[in-house]
Structure formats: structure tokens, C-alpha cells
Amino acid sequence: MKTALVTGGGKGIGAAIARHLLAQNYSVAVVELDASLKKSQPPEVLFIHADVRNEHAVKNFIEQIHKQFGRIDALINNAGLLPDYLPSPENLPLETWKAFIDTNLSAPFLCSKYAIPYLRQHRGSIVNIASTRAFQSEPNDTPYAASKGGLVSLTQSLAISLGPAIRVNCICPGWIDTGHEKIREIDQTQHPVGRIGKPEDIAAMAAFLISEQAGFITGQSFLVDGGMTKKMIYVE
């Protein structure tokens, strides 16, 4: 049975990916910083409480997963720090900048670094979860946008460095309803597809990219955003 590791898999997009892969008969390990989320996980999931920013912890949980399942076929780098309120660039503390870079860019590198030997054994795959903000921004999302843009570049660099044994791709979600925001009708209808995204939309894309059906796809970043990045918007 193939094995997938999903970082930040305790809730939201990560949890949807874990559920989807379970339904496709993967063994699934979830790495999560919030230990309280363990109780909400399906019993089949191996839940690991760890900080993906800590190199020693990453090395240990990668080895633990391989020891338990005997193989690692897919790594989904989903764990990330999301922007809430951020100050303007001139008022942004360096510590805040570093927190986004460490979580959203350095951690996917670390997880990839230690998973590579095991992924190579089975011609595995890495999927990085970035954001449409790698390509377009809102005011003051500077460290988040920079970290996700870096993740897009990391994706293509890893794909070239690790091929043909390991394929590496990236998903850039747009607005995804994870149940934490009040959604208005205009929020839905402004999307060319007529609705906001669901975590399951990203899960389906991740499952496809790690499948044999995507065997000719590597180094690519896919915008899954209901068409919003293609929509010209001006104030009228």
C-alpha cells in the first residue's frame, strides 16, 4: 500500500487531502503542530505532533513514518502560516518576516530533503501547496506572498534536481472556504465558476498530481482559483 505524508493535515485543506488519500487506499501520516487536532482525525491516520520548522524533528518523523509503513510515496507540503493582519512593509518586524519564510518555505525544503531518499526508492512525488498570492497580492501581504513565491521557485528547482526519479509540482489555491469566514453571495458570484473553492477541490488536484496519470507532469504550478487570476478587475 502506498504511503503519503501530509504536513499541516489536521484541518482545512490538509485534512481534506488526508481524507481523500485515505479513500484512495493510501496509508496516510499527518504531521501537525496543534496536538489538540488529533482527536478529530480518522483512526486510520498516523498522527504526529511535530514542528516542521525544526530540522531534528523533521528528520525524526520522516524516519518514523518510513519505519511504520515501510515506504513513502508522496509528500504533500501543506503546513503554512496564514496572513491575518500584517503591518505595512516599513513597519514589518524582521521576526514576522522570518516566521513566514521559516514556515512556508524553509519547512517544505526540510521535509523534502529528508523524504527524498525514501521517495526515490518508489519514484515518488512531492506536491507543494503555495497560493495565488505568489502571482498577485493584496496590500501588506509581503512576507506571505514572498514565501509562497519562493515555494513556486523551489518546486521547479526540485523538479529539475530530482527528476526523473521524483516528480515535484505545486498547487496555488485561491479563495478556499475552510469554514472560518462568513461568505457573502457576492464572494461566490464574483468567481468565474460561480463559487468559492472547497478544500476538496485542492485535495482532488493533489491526488491527481501524485498519481500515475500525472506521470508526464513535473515542475509545474497549478492555479486552482475558480478563474480569479484571469479576471481583469477595476474599480467602476
N, C-alpha and C positions, 0 to 999 in steps of 0.2 A: 504494500500500500504506500502510495506517495505521501510525503510529509511536507507541510507548509508552515512557515513561521510568519506570524502577523504581529508586528510591533504596534503598540497602541491599540490593541484589539479588544479592549474591554468595553468600548461603547462606540456609538456613532458609526462612521464609515468602517473602521477597523472591525467592529463587532459584526457588521453586515458581511464583510469579506470572510470572516471566520465561519459564520453560519453557512454561507454559500459554498465554501470549500468543503465543509463537513457534509453537506448534501451531495457533493460530488465525490464522496468517499475518500477524501484526503484525511490523513491524520493531521490534526491542527494543534500547534502550540501558540499561545498568546502571551506576549510579554507586555506587562502593564505596570505603570508607576503607581497607580491607585489600587492598593491592595483590597479596598472595600468592594471593588467590582468583581471579585472572584465569585461571590455568591450569585451573581446574575449570569454566570457562564454555563453553557451546556455541560453536562457531566463528562462528555467525551473529550473536551478540550483540556490540554495540559496548560494550566495557568501558572505563569512565572512572574513573581513580583520582582522587578528589577528596573534600574535606571539605564536607559540606552545611551546616556551620555558618559557613562563610566566604563572605560575600556576593560578593566578587570572583570566587571560584571558581565559585559557583552561576551567576552571570551568564555566565561564560565557557563552562561546559559546556552550558548551555541553548542558547547561540548555536551551539556546535559541533554539537550534535545536530540542530538545525534546518538548519544548513548541509549536513550529510551526507545527511539524509533528505528535506529539503525541506518537512517538516511535523512538527508534534507534535499528536497527537490525544488522548493520555491521559497524565496524571501520577499515578503511584502513590507517595505519600509513605510509604514503609515504614521508612526508616532510623530507628533509635532506640537509646537507651541503656536497657539492661535492668537491673532491680534484682538484685543478688546479696545481699550483706549490707549493710544500711543501719542506722545508729545511730538511736536514738530522736530525736524532733524536737528536744528540748532540747540534744542533742549533735551535731546535724547541722551540718557546716560549710557556710557560705554558698556556698563554691566547689562543693560537691557539689550543692546545690540549683540553682545556676546551670547546672551541666553538664547536668542533666536538662532544664531549661527550654530551654536553647540547642539541644540535640539533638532533643528530642521535640516542641517547639512552635515555636521560632523558625525552625528549619531548614525545616519544611514551609511556613511562611509565606514564607520567602525563595524556595524552589523554585516555589511558586505565583505569587509576584509576578513572577518573570522568565519563567515559562511562559505567563502569561495572554495576552499579545499573540498568541502562536502558537496557543494553544488556541482563542481566539476566532475565528480565521480558518476553523476547520473544525467549529465547535460541539462542542468537545471536552469532556473530563470530567476531574475530579480525584477520586481516592479516597485518603483518609487512613486509615492503619492505627493505630488507637488501642488500647484494651484494655478488658476488662470492669472493670478496676480504676478506670476513670473513674466507675463506679457503685457498686462495693463494694471494700473494702480489707482487707488483712492488716496486722498491726501493723508500723509503721515503714516503710511503703512511700510515705511522704509526698511526696517530690519526684516520684516516678514517677506516682503517682495524680493529683497536681495537673497534671502536664504532659499526661497523657492526657485529663483532664477539660477542660483548655484546648483540646486538639485537637478535641474534640467541639464545643465552642462555636465554634471557628474554622471548622469545617465549615459550620455553619448560617449564620454570618455571611457567609462567602464565597459560599454558595449564593444568598443574597438579593442580595448586591452584584453578582454576576457573571451572574445569570440575565437573559434566557433563553439567552444565547449559550453559557454554560458551566454544566454541572451539577457539583455537588460533594456527595459523600457520604462516609460514614465506616464502616469495619468495626471492630468491637470484638471481637477474638478472646478466647476463654477459654484453657483449657489446651491448647496445641498441642505435639505430640511432634515436636521437631526433632532427636531423636537424641542429645541431650546429657544426658538424665536416665534413671535406672533406673525403669522403670514397673512398679508392682505391680498385681496383679489388682484390688484394691480401688480403685485410682486409675481404672481403667477402669469398673468396675461402678457406682461412685457417680454417674456421669453418667446422666441420664435416657435418653439414647440408647444407653447401654451401652458407650461407648468414649471415649477421649481424641481430640481433634481431630488432623487431619493438615494439614500445610501446604497440601496440595491442596484442602482444604475452603475455605481462605481465598482461594486462587488462583481457584477457580471463582466465588466471590462477587464478587471484584474484576473478573473478566472480564465477569460479568453486568452489574455496575453501570456499566461504561464502554460497554456495548453499546447498540444502538438499542432493544432490548427493554426497557431501563430508562429510556426517554425521558421518562416521567412521574414519575420519582423524583429528587428533589434535596433537599439539606439534612437528610438522614436519617442516623441512626446505627444500624447493624445489629449486634446481639449474636449472634455466632456462637460458641456456647459449649456446645453439647450440652444446653442447658436448665438449666445450673447456676445462673444468676442468678434463675431462677424457683423454685428448690428451697429450701424452708424447712429450715434445719439448726440443731438444738440439741444440746447435749451430753446424752446419756442416762445 
